[in-house]
Amino acid sequence: MFKPLVEEKEMKRMFSVFLAMAFAFSMVGFAFAAEKAATAAEKATTAAEKSDIAAEKAEKAKKKAETAEKKAKKAKKAAKKAKKAEKKAEKAAEVPKADAPAAAPAPMEKK
């Protein structure tokens, strides 16, 4: 009748070559994907480490701020005490005015 264009054996070979190439391309694709995933994981790890360092620095800064706030409160209290002491010293140093008439002594009774 008619003769096929490509014989059966040759078709089987072509099919197996096609399958082998498809398998090879898929493996190459998986390799590229795995490499990209590894790079992304490495970047994520680096970012996490940087985040931890930043968190530690923020904690230290917070402690320093708290310490500074406590020192400011102590300084404010000391300033108030100094102001009170200054007022007391001013009152103690006040000299009675010379313009004011001296109090007359009380008269003594004779018996």
C-alpha positions in Angstrom: 0.0 0.0 0.0 1.8 3.0 1.1 5.2 3.4 2.7 5.3 5.5 5.9 7.5 8.6 5.9 9.5 7.5 8.9 10.0 4.0 9.9 8.9 2.7 13.3 12.4 2.3 14.7 13.4 5.7 13.7 10.3 7.2 15.4 11.1 5.4 18.6 14.6 6.8 18.6 13.2 10.3 17.9 10.7 9.9 20.7 13.4 8.8 23.2 15.7 11.6 22.2 12.8 14.0 22.7 12.0 12.6 26.1 15.7 12.7 27.1 15.9 16.4 26.1 12.7 17.2 28.0 14.0 15.5 31.1 17.4 17.4 30.8 15.7 20.7 30.3 13.4 20.1 33.3 16.5 19.2 35.5 18.3 22.3 34.4 15.2 24.4 35.3 15.1 22.7 38.7 18.8 23.5 39.2 18.3 27.2 38.3 15.3 27.4 40.7 17.2 25.7 43.5 20.1 28.2 43.0 17.8 31.1 43.1 16.1 29.8 46.2 19.5 29.3 47.9 20.4 32.9 47.0 17.1 34.2 48.4 17.5 32.2 51.5 21.0 33.6 52.0 19.7 37.1 51.6 16.8 36.5 54.0 19.3 35.1 56.6 21.5 38.2 56.2 18.4 40.5 56.6 17.3 38.6 59.7 20.8 39.0 61.2 20.7 42.7 60.5 17.3 43.0 62.0 18.5 41.3 65.2 21.5 43.7 65.4 19.1 46.7 64.9 16.8 45.4 67.6 19.8 45.1 70.0 20.9 48.7 69.2 17.3 50.0 69.7 17.2 48.2 73.1 20.5 49.9 74.1 19.3 53.3 73.0 16.1 52.8 75.0 18.1 52.0 78.1 20.3 55.0 77.6 17.2 57.2 77.2 15.7 55.9 80.4 19.0 56.5 82.2 19.1 60.1 80.8 15.5 60.6 81.9 16.3 59.5 85.5 19.4 61.8 85.6 17.3 64.7 84.4 14.7 64.0 87.2 17.5 63.9 89.8 19.0 67.2 88.4 15.5 68.8 88.6 15.1 67.7 92.2 18.6 69.0 93.1 17.8 72.4 91.4 14.6 72.7 93.5 16.5 71.9 96.7 19.2 74.5 95.8 16.5 77.1 95.1 14.8 76.4 98.5 18.2 76.6 100.3 18.9 79.9 98.5 15.6 81.3 99.7 16.3 80.2 103.3 19.7 81.8 103.1 18.2 85.1 101.9 15.7 85.1 104.7 18.4 84.4 107.3 20.6 87.2 105.9 17.9 89.8 105.9 18.9 92.7 108.2 16.1 94.5 110.1 15.4 97.9 108.6 16.9 100.8 110.5 13.9 103.1 109.6 11.5 101.1 111.7 11.0 102.6 115.2 12.4 100.5 117.9 9.9 99.0 120.3 9.7 100.9 123.5 10.4 98.8 126.6 7.4 98.0 128.7 7.0 100.2 131.8 7.9 98.6 135.0 5.5 98.7 137.9 6.6 100.0 141.2 5.4 98.5 144.5 
